[in-house]
């Protein structure tokens, strides 16, 4: 089976899971502007819309956004923590 079919199969099964995790702490959702890993952007947007958790896009970053653009990520994180 080609890798793309394997990934697609895994995502198809993942979407069937209906369990919801409840966090007993503040949540900030982030993703990289250029993240092309699976459906990361889509899932982040859906999760934020469903939960009301804040969502921030890290510019000039890919999947590992907190490493790719750590300065922007750290600023967002510090601002988020200070707002609590």
C-alpha positions as CSV (number, residue, x, y, z in Angstrom):
1,X,0.0,0.0,0.0
2,X,1.5,3.4,-0.9
3,X,2.4,5.7,2.0
4,X,-0.3,8.3,1.0
5,X,-3.0,5.6,1.2
6,X,-1.7,4.5,4.6
7,X,-1.8,8.1,5.9
8,X,-5.3,8.6,4.4
9,X,-6.5,5.3,6.1
10,X,-5.1,6.5,9.5
11,X,-6.8,9.9,9.2
12,X,-10.1,8.3,8.2
13,X,-10.0,6.1,11.3
14,X,-8.9,9.1,13.5
15,X,-11.9,11.1,12.4
16,X,-14.2,8.4,13.6
17,X,-13.1,8.8,17.2
18,X,-15.7,10.8,19.1
19,X,-14.0,10.9,22.5
20,X,-13.5,14.4,23.8
21,X,-10.7,15.4,26.1
22,X,-11.5,18.0,28.7
23,X,-8.6,20.2,29.8
24,X,-8.7,21.6,33.3
25,X,-6.3,24.4,32.3
26,X,-6.1,27.2,29.8
27,X,-5.5,26.2,26.1
28,X,-3.8,28.1,23.3
29,X,-3.9,26.4,19.9
30,X,-1.1,27.3,17.5
31,X,0.0,26.1,14.1
32,X,2.6,27.2,11.5
33,X,1.7,29.3,8.5
34,X,3.3,26.8,6.1
35,X,2.3,23.6,8.0
36,X,1.4,21.0,5.3
37,X,1.3,18.0,7.7
38,X,-1.9,16.2,7.1
39,X,-4.9,18.2,8.2
40,X,-3.2,20.1,11.0
41,X,-4.6,23.5,10.0
42,X,-8.1,22.2,9.4
43,X,-8.1,20.3,12.8
44,X,-6.8,23.4,14.6
45,X,-9.5,25.6,13.2
46,X,-12.2,23.1,13.8
47,X,-11.1,22.6,17.4
48,X,-10.9,26.3,18.1
49,X,-14.4,26.8,16.6
50,X,-15.9,23.9,18.6
51,X,-14.3,24.9,21.9
52,X,-13.7,28.6,21.8
53,X,-10.0,28.1,22.6
54,X,-7.9,30.9,21.1
55,X,-6.1,30.0,17.8
56,X,-3.0,31.7,16.6
57,X,-1.1,31.2,13.4
58,X,2.7,31.4,13.7
59,X,4.1,33.3,10.6
60,X,7.1,32.0,8.7
61,X,6.8,28.6,10.3
62,X,5.9,25.0,9.3
63,X,4.9,22.0,11.4
64,X,7.3,22.7,14.2
65,X,6.2,26.3,14.6
66,X,7.5,26.8,18.1
67,X,11.0,26.0,16.7
68,X,10.7,27.5,13.3
69,X,9.7,30.9,14.6
70,X,10.4,30.7,18.3
71,X,10.4,34.4,18.8
72,X,6.8,34.9,17.6
73,X,5.7,31.8,19.4
74,X,7.3,32.9,22.7
75,X,5.7,36.3,22.4
76,X,2.3,34.7,21.8
77,X,2.8,32.3,24.7
78,X,3.9,35.0,27.1
79,X,1.0,37.2,26.1
80,X,-1.4,34.3,26.6
81,X,-0.1,33.5,30.0
82,X,-0.1,37.1,31.1
83,X,-3.7,37.4,30.0
84,X,-4.8,34.7,32.5
